[in-house]
Each structure stands twice: as C-alpha cells, then as structure tokens.
Amino acid sequence: MSSQNRTGSRRIKITSITGLALAGALVLTGCSPEVEKGWLPTERGTTSNTDRIMDLWVNSWIAALAVGIITWGLLVWCIIAYRRRKGTTGFPKQLSYNLPLESFI
C-alpha cells in the first residue's frame, strides 16, 4: 500500500470519527422543555430575587455580545487596514526596546 493511500484512508477515518463525535455531542446537548432555561427559574416572581437574577443574566449576555462585536470589528478593521500592499516586499521595520513604555509597565 502506498503512503498516499494510507494517508488518505487515515484522513477519512479521522474525518468520520470527528463527524460522529460532533453529531453525538449535538444530540447529547439537546434540551427538554423542563430544562430550557437551565438553572434559571421558569417564571418571574418565583422568589424575591428572581427578577433581579434573571435581569442580571440577560444583561451580562448583552454586555458580552457587545464586547465581542466591538472586538471582532476592530480585529477585521486591523486586518483590512494594515494588510500588505501589492508593491511591498519583505517585512516592515522591526521596532524593539521602547524604554518609556517598558518602564511604565
């Protein structure tokens, strides 16, 4: 058996095992209606703190989403703004030993 055939069959095995693992994880994480909200109470007003806890949970997800969107936006902007131009070759000038910045940190 040639090395290409062994590599190809190994890749197919790894791909199929990965696919089965992902499908199994997807099936195992399916939620029933009873646990739809996880640890949160099923309705507001169950206890004296339920409303505040649910609001905190929802607002923390909103804050995390906002930070994520800003981070990804800046990341994409840096990738686009500082990409290599057609006429440039080599690496940009490398800077090191920024003494004021290093002494500050």
C-alpha positions in Angstrom: 0.0 0.0 0.0 1.5 3.4 -0.9 1.9 6.2 1.6 -0.7 8.3 -0.2 -3.3 5.6 0.2 -2.5 5.2 3.9 -2.6 9.0 4.4 -5.9 9.2 2.6 -7.6 6.4 4.5 -6.3 7.8 7.8 -7.7 11.2 6.9 -11.1 9.6 6.1 -11.1 7.8 9.4 -10.2 10.9 11.4 -12.9 12.9 9.5 -15.6 10.3 10.1 -14.7 9.9 13.8 -14.8 13.7 14.2 -18.1 13.9 12.4 -19.6 11.2 14.6 -18.2 12.9 17.8 -19.7 16.3 16.7 -23.1 14.6 15.9 -23.1 12.8 19.2 -22.3 16.0 21.1 -25.1 17.8 19.3 -27.6 15.0 20.2 -26.4 14.8 23.8 -26.8 18.6 24.4 -30.4 18.6 23.3 -32.6 20.2 26.0 -36.0 19.2 27.1 -38.7 21.8 27.8 -38.3 21.3 31.5 -34.7 22.5 31.5 -35.0 25.1 28.7 -33.8 27.9 30.9 -31.1 25.9 32.7 -30.7 26.9 36.3 -32.9 30.0 36.0 -36.4 29.7 37.4 -39.1 29.0 34.9 -41.1 32.2 35.6 -40.6 35.6 37.1 -41.6 36.3 40.7 -40.8 32.8 42.0 -38.7 34.2 44.8 -38.0 37.8 45.9 -34.7 37.8 43.9 -35.7 36.0 40.8 -36.4 39.2 38.7 -33.0 40.7 39.6 -31.1 37.5 38.9 -32.8 37.0 35.5 -32.1 40.6 34.5 -28.5 40.3 35.6 -28.2 37.1 33.5 -29.7 38.7 30.4 -27.8 41.9 30.7 -24.5 40.1 31.2 -25.1 38.3 27.9 -25.9 41.6 26.2 -22.7 43.1 27.5 -20.6 40.1 26.4 -22.2 40.3 23.0 -21.4 44.0 22.7 -17.7 43.5 23.7 -17.5 40.6 21.3 -18.9 42.6 18.4 -16.5 45.5 19.1 -13.5 43.2 19.4 -14.3 41.4 16.1 -15.0 44.7 14.4 -11.6 46.1 15.5 -9.9 42.8 14.5 -11.3 42.9 11.0 -10.5 46.6 10.6 -6.9 46.0 11.6 -6.6 43.1 9.1 -8.0 45.2 6.3 -6.3 48.5 7.1 -2.8 47.0 7.7 -2.6 44.3 5.1 0.4 44.2 2.8 0.1 46.3 -0.3 0.8 45.0 -3.8 4.1 46.7 -4.3 5.7 46.0 -0.9 8.1 43.1 -0.3 9.8 41.9 2.9 8.9 42.6 6.5 8.2 46.1 7.9 10.8 47.8 10.1 11.0 45.9 13.4 11.0 48.1 16.5 12.2 47.0 19.9 13.2 48.3 23.3 10.6 51.1 23.7 12.1 52.2 27.0 9.4 54.7 28.1 6.7 52.1 27.6 8.6 49.3 29.2 9.5 51.3 32.3 5.9 52.3 32.6 4.6 48.7 32.7 
